[in-house]
Amino acid sequence: MTDATRAGHDAPVAEAANAVSETGEACQQSAARPPRVIKQDPDRVRLCIVTRQELPPAKLIRFVADPDGIIVPDLARRLPGRGVWVTATREAVATAAKRGLFAKNLKKPVKADKELVDQVEKLLAAEARQVLSLANKAGLVTTGFSKVDNALGQGEAIALIAANDASVDGAGKLARKFKAVQGAKNRAAPVIQDFTIAELSLAIGGSNVVHAALAGGGLSRRVVTCCQRLRIYRMHPDSDEVDGSNTGSLDVVAQPDSAD
């Protein structure tokens, strides 16, 4: 075999050896480097200006100042400008207004209306009714005692709605049945009692709506979420159902900002 032939024959072998060597060096370098830190989404939690707790936006209410320097609740979290976040309870909003925390965290003179706490509650209630209306238009709402009772028995409902001024006997009977059916399937059984008969009737567009059942669907889940948010906001801070320290398992972002 000539030298030229031998060189041509050995070339692929040499290239393979070099590739293995380079791969080994790359692996060693990779092992020596610390793992890459993935930057977390800054929107995952916000800092409440009252409690100084880091919470997801769903547990907070965003506030901004309008051009006249008046504090405005931004439930949809879409209004322009620098915003601050407050835990979604009447007590927290009242404390923020009373202690001047809006101005302190926005770093400019602003004014909170004396009716701000009630304004937020009305907005939360309106939001819940609006989503309920949309769910009804989507065909996800069943009304009437007999029809609701049937829907519950067939396991078609993911939530039960009962007007808070409805008959205790009727509402209790449906609630017990719903919880029994859902419990047998190891499912949650949310019972919504945040509206009067008049409010339910207006939202659903019916006459004297007392009971309703929500079928599975994205809008139905939104109704449940909005009503839970409204109920927590209305609830007394000493209630067993509200625990400001229990925020669940959160991926906390380092040094969250109370304003954005």
Protein Blocks (a to p, Z undefined) as FASTA:
>chain_A
ZZklmmmmmmmmmmmmmmmmmmmmmmmmmmmpccddddddfklpccdfklopacdfklpc
cddddfkopacddfkopagcjddddddbfklmmmmmmnommmmmnopacdddfklmmmmm
mmmmmmmmmmmmmmmmnopacehjklmmmmmmnopafbdcddfkbcfklmmmmmmmmmmm
mmmnopacddddfbcfklmmmmnopahifbdcddedfklmmmmmmmmmmmmmmpcfkbmk
bcfklnbjadddehiafbZZ
